[in-house]
Amino acid sequence: MTTVQQWGRKESIIWPPRGFYYSYGAIFLAIVMAGFLMYLHFRFSLSPLEKYYVPYYIRTELAGLFRPSGRYQLVYITDGKSHSRLAMDGDVSAGETQQLSGRALPFILSDSALKTGDRYIFREPQHPYRNNELHTWLGHWIYADTSLSALFSVPLYWGVVALVLQLPFSLRTDIRRRKELRYGRRLKGPVLVTARQFTKTVAGDGIGITTNDDKHPLRIPRNAENKHFLLVGDTGSGKSSIIRQMLYQVAARGESAIIYDPACEFVKQFYNNKRGDMVLNPLDARMPYWNPSEELRRKAEAKALAVSLYQPEGVTNKFFVEAPQKIFAHLMTYLPTPAQLVAWMSDPAEIDRRVKGTEYWMLIDPRAPHQRTGVLGSLNMTADSFRLLPNKDDVTATWTATKWAETRADEEG
């Protein structure tokens, strides 16, 4: 016995099948709507005699194209003696009249016909008539010179309107399905959209970015503004322009922005002393006095400050990162000024005096000279930065991130 291995997967059932079935469905729904409206028009707008002759009106118009005559049964009224004539619209009213042969007529004699002496209404036996002549007679005497197309023009009009309203959506859906069946369907991953489509998809009501591709800004949701933005592009591609757009909107809201501006390209444009803006650059004369010790509300926060200053990037042995962190955090518990901190970090004997008797002493034990030299060298890497900070006596303003955050939160709240 030989078994055949079938590779791949069987194609799943596709519904609707290939083809413009949504468009066909739109046409079908338009026809159903037009037919329903025609039924309502026939049921409630036409007189009893007009309803009776509608099949004849249609038949004589169509049959007149192919043969000259046909057999029909017209409706007559009579006084029961010798006088009879074709029934007109005013001679009948809604009701039912039984016939000796065939089904009952869907109307009765009207009061006006009874007053003129007419007593009976009946359907004549099948009789040959010329199609064109009978169609002309029906159009003039029964339908008041209203053509067959005009008789049902309103339902047909609304059927066309329904089709026109549906076709843009159904055609677009059919075209999209055919493309998916031919080129595949995107299951996950990014998709290229316009700025307007992006804003609509994510319900963007926050920061907006205007590009050259679309006059409408690309907006993100307000509650997503605290997440990261990644701006990638070559020099001159517009990254700084996008940042400026964001900063203008932040300023217009009366909110705060923290800008890392090593090239000082934004401080010239956005710095406003009257607004309370701060320049945290030791080389700038506007730099206020900042003491890292004043950021500490509790001693445990010293470790977080140390971790931010001593990072593991480029260091193969993490010991020479974690050891300086611990010693620096311990030194901060004494709440030194920047000048004191620089003096301590420049004096190994001072560090020994403040660390001796603690669990950190083993990290710089003189009996392990190589380890001690490495830890103290790593610890001293930040001393140059603290040396640049201005002295309290040289400036008039002081600043701490903790108080600034609390003040801004109160103002914005």
Buried (B, 14 or more C-beta within 10 A) or exposed (E): EEEEEEEEEEEEEEEEEEEBBBBEBBBEBBEEBBEEBBEEBBEEEBBBBBBBBBEBBBBBBEBBEEEEBBEBBBBBBBBEEEEBEEBBBEBBBEBEBEEEEEEEBBBBBBEEBEEEEBEEBBBEEEEEBBBBEBBBBBBEBBBEEBEBEEBBEBBBEBBEEBBEEBBEEBBEBBEEBEEEEEEEEEEEEEEEEEBBBBBEEBEBEBBBBBBEEBEBBBBBBEEEBEEEEEEEEEEEEBEBEBBBBBBEBBBEEEEBEEBEBEEEEBBEEBBEEEEEBBBBBBEEEBBBBBBBBBBBEEEEBBBEBBBEBBEEEEEEEEBBBBBBBBBBBBBBEEBBBBBBBBBBBEEBEBBBEBBEEEEBEEBBEEEEEEBBEBBBEBBBEBBEEBBEBBEBEEBEEEBBEEEBEEEEEEEEE
